[in-house]
Amino acid sequence: MIETFLRAPRGAGETVADAIRAAGVVSIVVATIGWGVVEFAVFALTLLGLLLPRMLGSRPAFDILAGLTLLIAAWSSVLELYTTIPGWDLLIHFVANGVIAAMAALVLEKTGILDIARGSRHTRAASIIVVTALGLAFGVVWEIAEWLGHNLVDSRIFVGYDDTIGDLVAGGLGALVSGVALPAIRAGDRSVDATRRATSSAG
């Protein structure tokens, strides 16, 4: 994955995705200077998510979607859009949790921790269940982080029973969609290892 991360971008899609990552780095500086240490932590975590698709060799369309989603989610937190725009919180949880669940599934595959089956109808169903479960798990961690932030860091971080349940449902649905779309997300693997395998097969 390190080789894949360090190689030069190939094509306009990968260049755009790298530009989004650069925007993430700039965002850390701007948010830290303009808002403070809590916002630094938010964008530091966001940057990790921005780097993962590059390391995984994800297809550019997913890389760009993931990058934009995570950046928008982070800035929405900093600018308090979740509490000022009706439904925005649920929309971001739906998309972001789906993106995170897909990335988690790809990481588990790449590292050999989990072999997410592909092919038959039954193995596809298992894949959807795994990705959905990953999304729900991350949704729970997200809500715990919000609760800790509200109680230990900044009481302006909004938490509430209805908000938490709504976020978990939206995030779970987003992960379910990612599970269904996983074959398309997985297709077009642009990692160094995948390129070597393709070259070897062609030879």
Residue pairs with C-beta under 8 A, 6 or more apart in sequence:
1 55
1 56
1 57
1 110
1 191
2 55
3 192
4 54
4 55
4 56
4 57
4 190
4 191
4 192
4 193
5 51
5 54
5 55
7 192
9 15
9 17
9 18
10 190
11 60
12 60
13 59
13 60
13 61
13 63
13 64
14 60
14 63
14 190
16 60
16 64
17 53
17 54
17 60
17 63
17 64
17 67
18 54
20 50
20 64
20 67
20 68
20 71
21 47
21 50
21 51
21 54
21 67
23 71
24 43
24 46
24 47
24 50
24 67
24 70
24 71
25 47
27 43
27 46
27 71
27 74
27 75
28 40
28 43
28 44
28 47
31 39
31 40
31 42
31 43
31 74
31 78
32 39
32 40
32 43
35 78
38 149
38 153
38 154
39 78
42 74
42 77
42 78
43 74
46 70
46 71
46 73
46 74
49 66
49 70
49 99
49 100
49 103
50 66
50 67
50 70
50 71
52 66
52 103
52 107
53 62
53 63
53 66
53 67
53 103
54 63
56 103
56 106
56 107
56 110
56 191
57 189
57 190
57 191
57 192
57 193
57 194
58 66
58 103
58 106
58 185
58 189
58 190
59 185
59 187
59 188
59 189
59 190
60 190
62 102
62 185
65 99
66 99
66 102
66 103
69 92
69 95
69 96
69 99
70 96
70 99
72 92
73 92
73 96
75 81
76 82
76 88
76 92
80 156
81 88
82 88
82 89
82 92
82 158
83 89
83 158
89 163
89 166
89 167
90 166
90 167
90 170
91 170
93 139
93 142
93 167
93 170
93 171
93 174
94 170
94 171
94 173
94 174
95 174
96 171
96 174
97 135
97 138
97 139
97 142
97 170
97 171
97 172
97 174
97 175
98 135
98 171
98 174
98 175
98 177
98 178
99 174
99 178
100 135
100 138
101 131
101 132
101 134
101 135
101 138
101 174
101 175
101 178
101 179
102 131
102 178
102 181
102 182
102 185
104 134
104 138
105 114
105 116
105 127
105 130
105 131
105 134
105 178
105 179
105 182
106 185
106 186
108 114
108 116
109 115
109 116
109 186
110 191
114 130
116 126
116 127
116 130
116 131
116 182
117 123
117 124
117 126
117 127
118 124
118 127
118 183
118 186
124 183
127 179
127 182
128 176
128 179
128 180
128 182
129 179
130 179
131 175
131 176
131 178
131 179
131 182
132 172
132 175
132 176
132 179
133 175
134 175
135 171
135 172
135 174
135 175
135 176
135 178
135 179
136 168
136 171
136 172
136 175
138 171
138 175
139 167
139 168
139 171
139 172
139 175
140 168
142 167
142 171
143 159
143 164
143 167
143 168
146 157
146 158
146 159
146 164
147 159
149 157
150 157
150 158
150 159
178 185
